[in-house]
């Protein structure tokens, strides 16, 4: 865990605290006052605030912050699968496990750490995990806050098995928005997508921008590495940069499904939108000793 590029500046800090259930959390603050909070429950970013204290991630008022429940909001990490398959719980087990702070992470490129405050986390499978998914791995996650207040997640997954394995992954990012009817997404034009509301049938996006009038649950395939979410009412744009994550999940439960979710408020669908950097359609296969790297960086642009 490092305070990179700001050792002499006391305003930049890495602080370890505990939540009400005794689970450790790491709070990152950059010199300008932007902050991020990461829980070791799921290795999950729960908060990302601007230097003015404006919260950019949505978390439900009914979220459950205690394993074995996943936390409804922030950025859950869906690994080693997205969706339902076999014995694994929905979206895999990484978001429900207790991670540890990695005090001896492998060296990363200087360009990745310059001017950032960050924490390194580590997940290894338990004996119970190996019973349901019999593959040994090391999942290293670096969560960092840049000097400009961007939030970045860098994942490195290594196969320490004696045989290959395959996985899918998604950073299931809950963005805080003014009103779902006031938001549009650009960067998905002309892409094929799998519609989970139509038995994963494949369609092609026809619109110039994606807007919202009802429930949506889609996986857009082979997207560009930059996606933008425009929030007209708040006059701000989220920009998603991604590497190693070819797909994009877009999800909003809308009114009827919201009422069926115990850890989600009936009207909260209006103020959140999930847009995920993901690798889903073509699972990633690692040979013994191989490592995969994926990166997501979120930034905010204000407009006049």
GIGI-V717407 format. One line per field, one symbol per residue. phi: phi as a letter, one per 40 degrees, with the letter a starting at -180 (. if undefined). psi: psi as a letter, one per 40 degrees, with the letter a starting at -180 (. if undefined). Layout:
phi->???
psi->???
This chain:
phi->.bbcgaccbcccabbbbbcccgccbbbbbcdchcaabbcccgfbcbaabcccgccbbcbccbdbbadcccccigbcbcacabgbafcccdggbdcbcccbcccbcccbddccbcgbbabbbabbccccccccacbcabbbbbbbbcdcgcbbbbbbbbcbccacababaaccccccbcadcbbbbbhbdgccaccccbffccbbcbccacbbbadbabbcbfcccbbbbcbcccfabcbbbabgbcbbcbaacgcccdccbcbacdbcdcbaacbbcabbcbdcbbcdgcbbbbabbbbbbcbc
psi->highefdeheehihhhaiaeeehiihhhhideeiiihhiegefhheihiieeehheihhieeihfhieiihgabgihhieihahhbeiihfaedeeihiihhefiiiihdddeheihiihihhiiiddddddgghhihhhhhhihideeihhhhhhhhhfieiiiiiiihgghhhhidhdeeiihieeheiiihheefffihihhdidihiheiihgihhhfiiehihhhgddefihhhhhihegdihhhhheaddddeehdfhideeddeihhhhhihddgihhhiheihihihhhhihhii.
